[in-house]
Amino acid sequence: MSFVSTDVKTCAELLGAYQASGKVAREAQKIHFVGTSVEGKDVYNISAPFMDEGVPVIAGRVESRDSEHSEIMFFIEQGGEWIPREGAPVLRLQDPFFTRIAGQLVLGGVEIFPHPENSNMLKWRTVFYRGEGIASLKPFFKGPDGMKDIRLVELRDGSIGVFTRPQGDKGGRGKIGYTNVASLDALSVELIDAAPLLGGQFIDAEWGGANEAHLLVNGLVGVLGHIACYDDSGDRHYYPMAFVFNPEDGKFSDIELIAVRADFLPGPSKRPDLQDVVFSGGLVRHAAEGVAVLYAGISDADAQKLTIADPFRKFEN
């Protein structure tokens, strides 16, 4: 399988292009999570809402401000606020995401665990659950140690596209790879480790990953993701981005920013170096209107949504 390299652009170049584009982001809103189980904690890096037993549900990362140990909880809306869903499981994971494959709900998150070689550090991996709904979710696969941002999408022929994000010798600070499997049961650590990279997306000093994959009406895959960098002071900058991938020939469009931190409302930050962080959680498309609602984690401490131009519509037309 081969991929076509695109014209790699840095965060600064993408930011300049976004600011010059005149794209309008509007209706930024904070998403309020309440309840005794989340009192005094932050809920951020949320999923987009999805239907479960006829009710819209958001999965969110729940965490104390001074900790990296978090839980995924499921919330339903009540009177304009989101409350924990009674009886729903609580998963000891970070950064939830979901998709549907072969009629099943597939939910994933990041599991942290003690580093096998350094007692002062943590390691991580992406883990997956599946079931008819939230109540029946069961774990079925763990990705390679040290890899976040593995995302799955059911393709038009029923096979499954797999976006990966290796780091280290293969991926540096983090680059996107892609492979394909026939079914969920065919997933393996070896297959994910071997996935070819999509060349020309990130310079070595920067990094990125896929956050959500959307099957478009023409069989292309719209990828919601992020691109990130450090500045000279060591502060992090995370930008929501999107591109479109063709699973038949491996071609893909250039990365485009779809929003920036200034488009959202002011809010708290987990640390000063995380103020300019927008983590793409999910996208709800309203294709007929040409817009989409981006659900995002803000500054590792807050959750908001924002109405933007649908980044995939032009590829379907």
ChimeraX commands (.cxc) that place a marker at each C-alpha (Angstrom):
marker #1 position 0.00,0.00,0.00 radius 0.5
marker #1 position 1.43,3.39,-0.92 radius 0.5
marker #1 position 0.47,6.90,0.03 radius 0.5
marker #1 position 0.82,10.20,-1.75 radius 0.5
marker #1 position 2.83,12.79,0.16 radius 0.5
marker #1 position 1.21,16.17,0.46 radius 0.5
marker #1 position 2.83,19.54,0.96 radius 0.5
marker #1 position 3.71,19.44,4.67 radius 0.5
marker #1 position 2.78,22.62,6.54 radius 0.5
marker #1 position 3.74,23.67,10.04 radius 0.5
marker #1 position 1.34,24.74,12.76 radius 0.5
marker #1 position 2.34,28.36,12.14 radius 0.5
marker #1 position 1.60,28.08,8.41 radius 0.5
marker #1 position -1.74,26.38,9.02 radius 0.5
marker #1 position -2.66,28.99,11.60 radius 0.5
marker #1 position -1.83,31.79,9.18 radius 0.5
marker #1 position -3.94,30.16,6.47 radius 0.5
marker #1 position -6.86,29.74,8.87 radius 0.5
marker #1 position -6.70,33.35,10.02 radius 0.5
marker #1 position -6.57,34.56,6.42 radius 0.5
marker #1 position -9.42,32.31,5.26 radius 0.5
marker #1 position -12.21,34.31,6.83 radius 0.5
marker #1 position -13.84,31.15,8.13 radius 0.5
marker #1 position -16.51,31.94,10.67 radius 0.5
marker #1 position -16.83,29.96,13.88 radius 0.5
marker #1 position -19.85,30.88,15.98 radius 0.5
marker #1 position -22.09,30.01,18.89 radius 0.5
marker #1 position -19.36,28.84,21.24 radius 0.5
marker #1 position -20.99,27.33,24.32 radius 0.5
marker #1 position -19.67,25.80,27.49 radius 0.5
marker #1 position -21.05,22.37,28.28 radius 0.5
marker #1 position -21.94,22.19,31.96 radius 0.5
marker #1 position -21.52,18.91,33.82 radius 0.5
marker #1 position -23.04,18.64,37.28 radius 0.5
marker #1 position -23.61,15.99,39.95 radius 0.5
marker #1 position -22.04,14.84,43.18 radius 0.5
marker #1 position -19.70,12.41,41.39 radius 0.5
marker #1 position -18.13,15.22,39.34 radius 0.5
marker #1 position -18.21,17.96,41.96 radius 0.5
marker #1 position -14.81,19.62,42.28 radius 0.5
marker #1 position -13.51,17.85,39.17 radius 0.5
marker #1 position -13.02,18.85,35.55 radius 0.5
marker #1 position -14.85,17.20,32.65 radius 0.5
marker #1 position -13.04,17.65,29.36 radius 0.5
marker #1 position -11.89,15.88,26.16 radius 0.5
marker #1 position -15.47,14.84,25.59 radius 0.5
marker #1 position -16.98,12.80,22.79 radius 0.5
marker #1 position -19.67,14.16,20.56 radius 0.5
marker #1 position -23.17,13.14,21.69 radius 0.5
marker #1 position -24.37,9.73,20.49 radius 0.5
marker #1 position -27.65,7.88,20.85 radius 0.5
marker #1 position -27.95,5.06,23.37 radius 0.5
marker #1 position -31.32,3.48,24.07 radius 0.5
marker #1 position -32.94,6.49,22.40 radius 0.5
marker #1 position -31.17,9.04,24.60 radius 0.5
marker #1 position -28.30,11.39,23.60 radius 0.5
marker #1 position -25.19,10.61,25.66 radius 0.5
marker #1 position -21.81,12.33,26.01 radius 0.5
marker #1 position -18.75,10.46,27.25 radius 0.5
marker #1 position -16.31,12.68,29.15 radius 0.5
marker #1 position -12.94,12.53,30.86 radius 0.5
marker #1 position -13.45,13.28,34.56 radius 0.5
marker #1 position -10.37,14.29,36.50 radius 0.5
marker #1 position -9.09,16.36,39.40 radius 0.5
marker #1 position -7.19,19.46,38.32 radius 0.5
marker #1 position -3.92,18.24,39.86 radius 0.5
marker #1 position -4.07,14.66,38.55 radius 0.5
marker #1 position -3.68,12.60,35.35 radius 0.5
marker #1 position -5.70,9.72,36.81 radius 0.5
marker #1 position -9.12,10.00,35.27 radius 0.5
marker #1 position -12.36,8.16,34.59 radius 0.5
marker #1 position -14.67,8.07,31.62 radius 0.5
marker #1 position -18.24,8.77,32.65 radius 0.5
marker #1 position -21.43,8.91,30.59 radius 0.5
marker #1 position -23.74,11.92,30.82 radius 0.5
marker #1 position -27.29,12.73,29.73 radius 0.5
marker #1 position -28.82,16.19,29.39 radius 0.5
marker #1 position -31.28,17.46,31.95 radius 0.5
marker #1 position -32.50,21.05,31.99 radius 0.5
marker #1 position -29.58,22.33,29.91 radius 0.5
marker #1 position -26.97,20.58,32.07 radius 0.5
marker #1 position -25.34,17.18,31.72 radius 0.5
marker #1 position -25.62,14.76,34.61 radius 0.5
marker #1 position -24.06,11.30,35.10 radius 0.5
marker #1 position -26.27,8.61,33.64 radius 0.5
marker #1 position -27.60,6.42,36.41 radius 0.5
marker #1 position -26.36,2.84,36.21 radius 0.5
marker #1 position -23.84,3.53,33.43 radius 0.5
marker #1 position -20.36,2.01,33.78 radius 0.5
marker #1 position -17.41,4.13,34.88 radius 0.5
marker #1 position -14.20,3.27,33.03 radius 0.5
marker #1 position -10.70,4.07,34.35 radius 0.5
marker #1 position -9.61,5.63,31.06 radius 0.5
marker #1 position -8.83,9.00,29.46 radius 0.5
marker #1 position -10.09,10.72,26.30 radius 0.5
marker #1 position -13.20,8.76,25.22 radius 0.5
marker #1 position -14.25,8.23,21.61 radius 0.5
marker #1 position -16.84,6.08,19.85 radius 0.5
marker #1 position -17.89,4.66,16.53 radius 0.5
marker #1 position -20.37,2.05,15.30 radius 0.5
marker #1 position -19.22,-1.06,13.49 radius 0.5
marker #1 position -21.41,-3.95,12.32 radius 0.5
marker #1 position -24.29,-2.46,14.31 radius 0.5
marker #1 position -22.35,-2.42,17.58 radius 0.5
marker #1 position -21.22,0.50,19.69 radius 0.5
marker #1 position -17.42,0.57,19.85 radius 0.5
marker #1 position -16.02,2.79,22.58 radius 0.5
marker #1 position -12.38,3.47,23.32 radius 0.5
marker #1 position -10.12,5.43,25.61 radius 0.5
marker #1 position -6.56,5.70,26.84 radius 0.5
marker #1 position -5.41,3.48,29.70 radius 0.5
marker #1 position -2.42,4.62,31.76 radius 0.5
marker #1 position -0.26,2.22,33.75 radius 0.5
marker #1 position 3.16,2.25,35.51 radius 0.5
marker #1 position 6.10,2.51,33.16 radius 0.5
marker #1 position 7.83,-0.88,33.08 radius 0.5
marker #1 position 11.32,0.65,33.25 radius 0.5
marker #1 position 10.92,3.99,35.07 radius 0.5
marker #1 position 8.97,4.01,38.32 radius 0.5
marker #1 position 8.51,7.80,38.11 radius 0.5
marker #1 position 6.75,7.66,34.75 radius 0.5
marker #1 position 3.52,6.37,33.25 radius 0.5
marker #1 position 2.89,4.45,30.05 radius 0.5
marker #1 position -0.32,4.39,28.01 radius 0.5
marker #1 position -2.25,2.40,25.41 radius 0.5
marker #1 position -5.58,2.62,23.61 radius 0.5
marker #1 position -8.22,0.13,24.73 radius 0.5
marker #1 position -11.51,-0.76,23.06 radius 0.5
marker #1 position -14.91,-1.95,24.31 radius 0.5
marker #1 position -17.92,-3.10,22.31 radius 0.5
marker #1 position -21.57,-3.95,22.93 radius 0.5
marker #1 position -25.12,-3.34,21.82 radius 0.5
marker #1 position -25.06,-0.23,23.97 radius 0.5
marker #1 position -23.34,1.34,26.96 radius 0.5
marker #1 position -24.82,-1.14,29.44 radius 0.5
marker #1 position -23.34,-4.14,27.62 radius 0.5
marker #1 position -19.86,-2.79,26.84 radius 0.5
marker #1 position -17.09,-5.38,27.20 radius 0.5
marker #1 position -13.35,-4.95,26.58 radius 0.5
marker #1 position -12.12,-6.73,23.45 radius 0.5
marker #1 position -8.81,-5.21,22.29 radius 0.5
marker #1 position -5.75,-3.31,23.56 radius 0.5
marker #1 position -3.48,-1.48,21.17 radius 0.5
marker #1 position 0.32,-1.31,21.33 radius 0.5
marker #1 position 1.90,0.07,24.50 radius 0.5
marker #1 position 2.75,3.75,24.01 radius 0.5
marker #1 position 0.15,4.45,21.30 radius 0.5
marker #1 position -2.78,6.83,21.67 radius 0.5
marker #1 position -5.22,7.95,18.97 radius 0.5
marker #1 position -6.07,4.64,17.33 radius 0.5
marker #1 position -9.36,5.19,15.52 radius 0.5
marker #1 position -11.64,2.83,13.61 radius 0.5
marker #1 position -14.19,3.42,10.87 radius 0.5
marker #1 position -16.49,0.99,9.08 radius 0.5
marker #1 position -15.96,1.40,5.34 radius 0.5
marker #1 position -18.47,1.07,2.54 radius 0.5
marker #1 position -17.47,-2.55,1.78 radius 0.5
marker #1 position -17.87,-3.57,5.43 radius 0.5
marker #1 position -14.16,-3.73,6.19 radius 0.5
marker #1 position -12.62,-1.52,8.87 radius 0.5
marker #1 position -10.21,1.33,8.35 radius 0.5
marker #1 position -7.68,1.72,11.17 radius 0.5
marker #1 position -5.88,5.01,11.82 radius 0.5
marker #1 position -2.81,4.68,14.03 radius 0.5
marker #1 position -0.37,7.06,15.73 radius 0.5
marker #1 position 3.07,5.62,16.43 radius 0.5
marker #1 position 5.73,7.58,18.28 radius 0.5
marker #1 position 9.45,7.04,18.71 radius 0.5
marker #1 position 11.61,5.53,16.00 radius 0.5
marker #1 position 8.73,5.26,13.53 radius 0.5
marker #1 position 6.54,8.25,14.34 radius 0.5
marker #1 position 8.74,10.73,16.21 radius 0.5
marker #1 position 6.48,12.83,18.41 radius 0.5
marker #1 position 3.43,11.32,16.71 radius 0.5
marker #1 position 2.36,10.75,13.10 radius 0.5
marker #1 position -0.75,9.19,11.55 radius 0.5
marker #1 position -0.69,5.75,9.94 radius 0.5
marker #1 position -3.37,3.70,8.25 radius 0.5
marker #1 position -4.22,0.07,7.64 radius 0.5
marker #1 position -7.31,-2.04,6.97 radius 0.5
marker #1 position -8.82,-5.15,8.55 radius 0.5
marker #1 position -11.72,-7.39,7.64 radius 0.5
marker #1 position -13.35,-7.35,11.10 radius 0.5
marker #1 position -12.90,-6.25,14.70 radius 0.5
marker #1 position -11.70,-9.74,15.57 radius 0.5
marker #1 position -8.84,-9.33,13.06 radius 0.5
marker #1 position -7.29,-6.42,14.97 radius 0.5
marker #1 position -3.82,-7.12,16.30 radius 0.5
marker #1 position -0.95,-5.22,17.87 radius 0.5
marker #1 position 1.35,-6.45,15.10 radius 0.5
marker #1 position -0.95,-5.16,12.36 radius 0.5
marker #1 position -1.24,-1.74,13.99 radius 0.5
marker #1 position 2.50,-1.49,14.56 radius 0.5
marker #1 position 3.09,-2.27,10.87 radius 0.5
marker #1 position 0.62,0.30,9.49 radius 0.5
marker #1 position 2.31,2.61,6.93 radius 0.5
marker #1 position 2.50,6.31,7.75 radius 0.5
marker #1 position 0.68,9.01,5.82 radius 0.5
marker #1 position 3.74,10.95,4.70 radius 0.5
marker #1 position 3.98,14.71,4.48 radius 0.5
marker #1 position 1.56,15.67,7.24 radius 0.5
marker #1 position 3.83,16.74,10.12 radius 0.5
marker #1 position 7.34,18.07,10.45 radius 0.5
marker #1 position 9.45,16.14,12.95 radius 0.5
marker #1 position 9.27,18.88,15.61 radius 0.5
marker #1 position 5.44,18.75,15.62 radius 0.5
marker #1 position 2.88,16.00,16.01 radius 0.5
marker #1 position -0.73,15.07,15.47 radius 0.5
marker #1 position -3.31,12.33,15.44 radius 0.5
marker #1 position -6.79,11.28,14.37 radius 0.5
marker #1 position -9.62,11.83,16.83 radius 0.5
marker #1 position -12.65,10.68,14.86 radius 0.5
marker #1 position -13.30,9.19,11.41 radius 0.5
marker #1 position -16.48,9.78,9.39 radius 0.5
marker #1 position -17.53,7.66,6.41 radius 0.5
marker #1 position -18.69,10.11,3.75 radius 0.5
marker #1 position -21.48,9.40,1.25 radius 0.5
marker #1 position -18.99,8.76,-1.57 radius 0.5
marker #1 position -16.89,6.26,0.40 radius 0.5
marker #1 position -14.14,8.69,1.35 radius 0.5
marker #1 position -13.26,9.06,5.03 radius 0.5
marker #1 position -13.35,12.44,6.73 radius 0.5
marker #1 position -10.79,12.57,9.52 radius 0.5
marker #1 position -11.17,14.93,12.46 radius 0.5
marker #1 position -7.85,15.29,14.22 radius 0.5
marker #1 position -5.35,17.58,15.88 radius 0.5
marker #1 position -1.95,19.02,15.10 radius 0.5
marker #1 position 0.28,20.31,17.88 radius 0.5
marker #1 position 3.59,21.97,18.64 radius 0.5
marker #1 position 5.69,23.61,21.34 radius 0.5
marker #1 position 6.65,27.27,21.28 radius 0.5
marker #1 position 10.00,28.70,22.38 radius 0.5
marker #1 position 8.78,28.87,25.98 radius 0.5
marker #1 position 7.77,25.20,26.05 radius 0.5
marker #1 position 4.03,25.94,25.98 radius 0.5
marker #1 position 1.86,23.54,23.99 radius 0.5
marker #1 position -0.42,24.56,21.15 radius 0.5
marker #1 position -3.11,22.11,19.96 radius 0.5
marker #1 position -5.27,22.91,16.93 radius 0.5
marker #1 position -8.33,21.03,15.65 radius 0.5
marker #1 position -7.80,19.98,12.04 radius 0.5
marker #1 position -9.41,17.88,9.33 radius 0.5
marker #1 position -8.49,16.08,6.14 radius 0.5
marker #1 position -10.09,13.50,3.86 radius 0.5
marker #1 position -8.64,10.06,3.11 radius 0.5
marker #1 position -9.42,7.72,0.21 radius 0.5
marker #1 position -9.20,4.12,1.47 radius 0.5
marker #1 position -9.15,2.75,-2.09 radius 0.5
marker #1 position -5.94,4.42,-3.29 radius 0.5
marker #1 position -4.38,5.90,-0.14 radius 0.5
marker #1 position -4.59,9.50,-1.33 radius 0.5
marker #1 position -5.46,12.21,1.15 radius 0.5
marker #1 position -6.11,15.92,1.20 radius 0.5
marker #1 position -4.01,18.57,2.89 radius 0.5
marker #1 position -4.58,19.24,6.58 radius 0.5
marker #1 position -6.71,22.31,7.31 radius 0.5
marker #1 position -7.35,23.93,10.68 radius 0.5
marker #1 position -11.06,24.11,11.50 radius 0.5
marker #1 position -10.93,26.19,14.71 radius 0.5
marker #1 position -8.55,27.82,17.19 radius 0.5
marker #1 position -8.67,28.48,20.94 radius 0.5
marker #1 position -9.72,32.11,20.41 radius 0.5
marker #1 position -12.95,30.90,18.75 radius 0.5
marker #1 position -14.07,29.43,22.08 radius 0.5
marker #1 position -15.07,31.11,25.33 radius 0.5
marker #1 position -12.50,31.96,28.02 radius 0.5
marker #1 position -12.07,29.30,30.66 radius 0.5
marker #1 position -9.74,27.59,33.11 radius 0.5
marker #1 position -6.54,25.76,32.22 radius 0.5
marker #1 position -5.05,22.69,33.88 radius 0.5
marker #1 position -1.61,24.34,33.72 radius 0.5
marker #1 position -0.38,27.64,32.26 radius 0.5
marker #1 position 1.38,25.82,29.38 radius 0.5
marker #1 position -1.94,24.25,28.29 radius 0.5
marker #1 position -3.98,27.41,27.77 radius 0.5
marker #1 position -3.84,27.19,23.96 radius 0.5
marker #1 position -5.03,23.58,23.74 radius 0.5
marker #1 position -8.14,22.52,21.82 radius 0.5
marker #1 position -8.55,18.74,21.73 radius 0.5
marker #1 position -10.96,17.58,19.01 radius 0.5
marker #1 position -13.53,15.35,20.67 radius 0.5
marker #1 position -16.12,14.81,17.98 radius 0.5
marker #1 position -18.03,16.38,15.13 radius 0.5
marker #1 position -21.78,16.35,14.53 radius 0.5
marker #1 position -22.41,17.17,10.89 radius 0.5
marker #1 position -25.47,19.01,9.61 radius 0.5
marker #1 position -24.69,18.44,5.96 radius 0.5
marker #1 position -27.83,20.02,4.55 radius 0.5
marker #1 position -26.95,23.28,6.27 radius 0.5
marker #1 position -23.26,23.07,5.46 radius 0.5
marker #1 position -22.25,23.33,9.12 radius 0.5
marker #1 position -20.99,21.04,11.84 radius 0.5
marker #1 position -20.78,21.27,15.62 radius 0.5
marker #1 position -17.33,20.60,17.05 radius 0.5
marker #1 position -17.22,19.16,20.57 radius 0.5
marker #1 position -13.86,19.79,22.19 radius 0.5
marker #1 position -11.77,19.68,25.31 radius 0.5
marker #1 position -10.43,23.13,26.16 radius 0.5
marker #1 position -7.12,23.74,27.95 radius 0.5
marker #1 position -7.30,20.27,29.59 radius 0.5
marker #1 position -9.90,21.61,32.03 radius 0.5
marker #1 position -13.11,22.52,30.19 radius 0.5
marker #1 position -15.57,21.28,27.56 radius 0.5
marker #1 position -17.22,23.41,24.89 radius 0.5
marker #1 position -18.95,23.16,21.54 radius 0.5
marker #1 position -18.64,25.39,18.50 radius 0.5
marker #1 position -20.50,25.71,15.20 radius 0.5
marker #1 position -18.16,25.70,12.20 radius 0.5
marker #1 position -18.32,25.17,8.45 radius 0.5
marker #1 position -18.60,21.45,7.69 radius 0.5
marker #1 position -15.00,20.58,6.73 radius 0.5
marker #1 position -16.06,17.52,4.69 radius 0.5
marker #1 position -18.93,18.88,2.62 radius 0.5
marker #1 position -16.76,20.07,-0.28 radius 0.5
marker #1 position -15.32,16.58,-0.67 radius 0.5
marker #1 position -18.79,15.04,-0.93 radius 0.5
marker #1 position -19.90,17.57,-3.54 radius 0.5
marker link #1:1,2 radius 0.2
marker link #1:2,3 radius 0.2
marker link #1:3,4 radius 0.2
marker link #1:4,5 radius 0.2
marker link #1:5,6 radius 0.2
marker link #1:6,7 radius 0.2
marker link #1:7,8 radius 0.2
marker link #1:8,9 radius 0.2
marker link #1:9,10 radius 0.2
marker link #1:10,11 radius 0.2
marker link #1:11,12 radius 0.2
marker link #1:12,13 radius 0.2
marker link #1:13,14 radius 0.2
marker link #1:14,15 radius 0.2
marker link #1:15,16 radius 0.2
marker link #1:16,17 radius 0.2
marker link #1:17,18 radius 0.2
marker link #1:18,19 radius 0.2
marker link #1:19,20 radius 0.2
marker link #1:20,21 radius 0.2
marker link #1:21,22 radius 0.2
marker link #1:22,23 radius 0.2
marker link #1:23,24 radius 0.2
marker link #1:24,25 radius 0.2
marker link #1:25,26 radius 0.2
marker link #1:26,27 radius 0.2
marker link #1:27,28 radius 0.2
marker link #1:28,29 radius 0.2
marker link #1:29,30 radius 0.2
marker link #1:30,31 radius 0.2
marker link #1:31,32 radius 0.2
marker link #1:32,33 radius 0.2
marker link #1:33,34 radius 0.2
marker link #1:34,35 radius 0.2
marker link #1:35,36 radius 0.2
marker link #1:36,37 radius 0.2
marker link #1:37,38 radius 0.2
marker link #1:38,39 radius 0.2
marker link #1:39,40 radius 0.2
marker link #1:40,41 radius 0.2
marker link #1:41,42 radius 0.2
marker link #1:42,43 radius 0.2
marker link #1:43,44 radius 0.2
marker link #1:44,45 radius 0.2
marker link #1:45,46 radius 0.2
marker link #1:46,47 radius 0.2
marker link #1:47,48 radius 0.2
marker link #1:48,49 radius 0.2
marker link #1:49,50 radius 0.2
marker link #1:50,51 radius 0.2
marker link #1:51,52 radius 0.2
marker link #1:52,53 radius 0.2
marker link #1:53,54 radius 0.2
marker link #1:54,55 radius 0.2
marker link #1:55,56 radius 0.2
marker link #1:56,57 radius 0.2
marker link #1:57,58 radius 0.2
marker link #1:58,59 radius 0.2
marker link #1:59,60 radius 0.2
marker link #1:60,61 radius 0.2
marker link #1:61,62 radius 0.2
marker link #1:62,63 radius 0.2
marker link #1:63,64 radius 0.2
marker link #1:64,65 radius 0.2
marker link #1:65,66 radius 0.2
marker link #1:66,67 radius 0.2
marker link #1:67,68 radius 0.2
marker link #1:68,69 radius 0.2
marker link #1:69,70 radius 0.2
marker link #1:70,71 radius 0.2
marker link #1:71,72 radius 0.2
marker link #1:72,73 radius 0.2
marker link #1:73,74 radius 0.2
marker link #1:74,75 radius 0.2
marker link #1:75,76 radius 0.2
marker link #1:76,77 radius 0.2
marker link #1:77,78 radius 0.2
marker link #1:78,79 radius 0.2
marker link #1:79,80 radius 0.2
marker link #1:80,81 radius 0.2
marker link #1:81,82 radius 0.2
marker link #1:82,83 radius 0.2
marker link #1:83,84 radius 0.2
marker link #1:84,85 radius 0.2
marker link #1:85,86 radius 0.2
marker link #1:86,87 radius 0.2
marker link #1:87,88 radius 0.2
marker link #1:88,89 radius 0.2
marker link #1:89,90 radius 0.2
marker link #1:90,91 radius 0.2
marker link #1:91,92 radius 0.2
marker link #1:92,93 radius 0.2
marker link #1:93,94 radius 0.2
marker link #1:94,95 radius 0.2
marker link #1:95,96 radius 0.2
marker link #1:96,97 radius 0.2
marker link #1:97,98 radius 0.2
marker link #1:98,99 radius 0.2
marker link #1:99,100 radius 0.2
marker link #1:100,101 radius 0.2
marker link #1:101,102 radius 0.2
marker link #1:102,103 radius 0.2
marker link #1:103,104 radius 0.2
marker link #1:104,105 radius 0.2
marker link #1:105,106 radius 0.2
marker link #1:106,107 radius 0.2
marker link #1:107,108 radius 0.2
marker link #1:108,109 radius 0.2
marker link #1:109,110 radius 0.2
marker link #1:110,111 radius 0.2
marker link #1:111,112 radius 0.2
marker link #1:112,113 radius 0.2
marker link #1:113,114 radius 0.2
marker link #1:114,115 radius 0.2
marker link #1:115,116 radius 0.2
marker link #1:116,117 radius 0.2
marker link #1:117,118 radius 0.2
marker link #1:118,119 radius 0.2
marker link #1:119,120 radius 0.2
marker link #1:120,121 radius 0.2
marker link #1:121,122 radius 0.2
marker link #1:122,123 radius 0.2
marker link #1:123,124 radius 0.2
marker link #1:124,125 radius 0.2
marker link #1:125,126 radius 0.2
marker link #1:126,127 radius 0.2
marker link #1:127,128 radius 0.2
marker link #1:128,129 radius 0.2
marker link #1:129,130 radius 0.2
marker link #1:130,131 radius 0.2
marker link #1:131,132 radius 0.2
marker link #1:132,133 radius 0.2
marker link #1:133,134 radius 0.2
marker link #1:134,135 radius 0.2
marker link #1:135,136 radius 0.2
marker link #1:136,137 radius 0.2
marker link #1:137,138 radius 0.2
marker link #1:138,139 radius 0.2
marker link #1:139,140 radius 0.2
marker link #1:140,141 radius 0.2
marker link #1:141,142 radius 0.2
marker link #1:142,143 radius 0.2
marker link #1:143,144 radius 0.2
marker link #1:144,145 radius 0.2
marker link #1:145,146 radius 0.2
marker link #1:146,147 radius 0.2
marker link #1:147,148 radius 0.2
marker link #1:148,149 radius 0.2
marker link #1:149,150 radius 0.2
marker link #1:150,151 radius 0.2
marker link #1:151,152 radius 0.2
marker link #1:152,153 radius 0.2
marker link #1:153,154 radius 0.2
marker link #1:154,155 radius 0.2
marker link #1:155,156 radius 0.2
marker link #1:156,157 radius 0.2
marker link #1:157,158 radius 0.2
marker link #1:158,159 radius 0.2
marker link #1:159,160 radius 0.2
marker link #1:160,161 radius 0.2
marker link #1:161,162 radius 0.2
marker link #1:162,163 radius 0.2
marker link #1:163,164 radius 0.2
marker link #1:164,165 radius 0.2
marker link #1:165,166 radius 0.2
marker link #1:166,167 radius 0.2
marker link #1:167,168 radius 0.2
marker link #1:168,169 radius 0.2
marker link #1:169,170 radius 0.2
marker link #1:170,171 radius 0.2
marker link #1:171,172 radius 0.2
marker link #1:172,173 radius 0.2
marker link #1:173,174 radius 0.2
marker link #1:174,175 radius 0.2
marker link #1:175,176 radius 0.2
marker link #1:176,177 radius 0.2
marker link #1:177,178 radius 0.2
marker link #1:178,179 radius 0.2
marker link #1:179,180 radius 0.2
marker link #1:180,181 radius 0.2
marker link #1:181,182 radius 0.2
marker link #1:182,183 radius 0.2
marker link #1:183,184 radius 0.2
marker link #1:184,185 radius 0.2
marker link #1:185,186 radius 0.2
marker link #1:186,187 radius 0.2
marker link #1:187,188 radius 0.2
marker link #1:188,189 radius 0.2
marker link #1:189,190 radius 0.2
marker link #1:190,191 radius 0.2
marker link #1:191,192 radius 0.2
marker link #1:192,193 radius 0.2
marker link #1:193,194 radius 0.2
marker link #1:194,195 radius 0.2
marker link #1:195,196 radius 0.2
marker link #1:196,197 radius 0.2
marker link #1:197,198 radius 0.2
marker link #1:198,199 radius 0.2
marker link #1:199,200 radius 0.2
marker link #1:200,201 radius 0.2
marker link #1:201,202 radius 0.2
marker link #1:202,203 radius 0.2
marker link #1:203,204 radius 0.2
marker link #1:204,205 radius 0.2
marker link #1:205,206 radius 0.2
marker link #1:206,207 radius 0.2
marker link #1:207,208 radius 0.2
marker link #1:208,209 radius 0.2
marker link #1:209,210 radius 0.2
marker link #1:210,211 radius 0.2
marker link #1:211,212 radius 0.2
marker link #1:212,213 radius 0.2
marker link #1:213,214 radius 0.2
marker link #1:214,215 radius 0.2
marker link #1:215,216 radius 0.2
marker link #1:216,217 radius 0.2
marker link #1:217,218 radius 0.2
marker link #1:218,219 radius 0.2
marker link #1:219,220 radius 0.2
marker link #1:220,221 radius 0.2
marker link #1:221,222 radius 0.2
marker link #1:222,223 radius 0.2
marker link #1:223,224 radius 0.2
marker link #1:224,225 radius 0.2
marker link #1:225,226 radius 0.2
marker link #1:226,227 radius 0.2
marker link #1:227,228 radius 0.2
marker link #1:228,229 radius 0.2
marker link #1:229,230 radius 0.2
marker link #1:230,231 radius 0.2
marker link #1:231,232 radius 0.2
marker link #1:232,233 radius 0.2
marker link #1:233,234 radius 0.2
marker link #1:234,235 radius 0.2
marker link #1:235,236 radius 0.2
marker link #1:236,237 radius 0.2
marker link #1:237,238 radius 0.2
marker link #1:238,239 radius 0.2
marker link #1:239,240 radius 0.2
marker link #1:240,241 radius 0.2
marker link #1:241,242 radius 0.2
marker link #1:242,243 radius 0.2
marker link #1:243,244 radius 0.2
marker link #1:244,245 radius 0.2
marker link #1:245,246 radius 0.2
marker link #1:246,247 radius 0.2
marker link #1:247,248 radius 0.2
marker link #1:248,249 radius 0.2
marker link #1:249,250 radius 0.2
marker link #1:250,251 radius 0.2
marker link #1:251,252 radius 0.2
marker link #1:252,253 radius 0.2
marker link #1:253,254 radius 0.2
marker link #1:254,255 radius 0.2
marker link #1:255,256 radius 0.2
marker link #1:256,257 radius 0.2
marker link #1:257,258 radius 0.2
marker link #1:258,259 radius 0.2
marker link #1:259,260 radius 0.2
marker link #1:260,261 radius 0.2
marker link #1:261,262 radius 0.2
marker link #1:262,263 radius 0.2
marker link #1:263,264 radius 0.2
marker link #1:264,265 radius 0.2
marker link #1:265,266 radius 0.2
marker link #1:266,267 radius 0.2
marker link #1:267,268 radius 0.2
marker link #1:268,269 radius 0.2
marker link #1:269,270 radius 0.2
marker link #1:270,271 radius 0.2
marker link #1:271,272 radius 0.2
marker link #1:272,273 radius 0.2
marker link #1:273,274 radius 0.2
marker link #1:274,275 radius 0.2
marker link #1:275,276 radius 0.2
marker link #1:276,277 radius 0.2
marker link #1:277,278 radius 0.2
marker link #1:278,279 radius 0.2
marker link #1:279,280 radius 0.2
marker link #1:280,281 radius 0.2
marker link #1:281,282 radius 0.2
marker link #1:282,283 radius 0.2
marker link #1:283,284 radius 0.2
marker link #1:284,285 radius 0.2
marker link #1:285,286 radius 0.2
marker link #1:286,287 radius 0.2
marker link #1:287,288 radius 0.2
marker link #1:288,289 radius 0.2
marker link #1:289,290 radius 0.2
marker link #1:290,291 radius 0.2
marker link #1:291,292 radius 0.2
marker link #1:292,293 radius 0.2
marker link #1:293,294 radius 0.2
marker link #1:294,295 radius 0.2
marker link #1:295,296 radius 0.2
marker link #1:296,297 radius 0.2
marker link #1:297,298 radius 0.2
marker link #1:298,299 radius 0.2
marker link #1:299,300 radius 0.2
marker link #1:300,301 radius 0.2
marker link #1:301,302 radius 0.2
marker link #1:302,303 radius 0.2
marker link #1:303,304 radius 0.2
marker link #1:304,305 radius 0.2
marker link #1:305,306 radius 0.2
marker link #1:306,307 radius 0.2
marker link #1:307,308 radius 0.2
marker link #1:308,309 radius 0.2
marker link #1:309,310 radius 0.2
marker link #1:310,311 radius 0.2
marker link #1:311,312 radius 0.2
marker link #1:312,313 radius 0.2
marker link #1:313,314 radius 0.2
marker link #1:314,315 radius 0.2
marker link #1:315,316 radius 0.2
marker link #1:316,317 radius 0.2
view
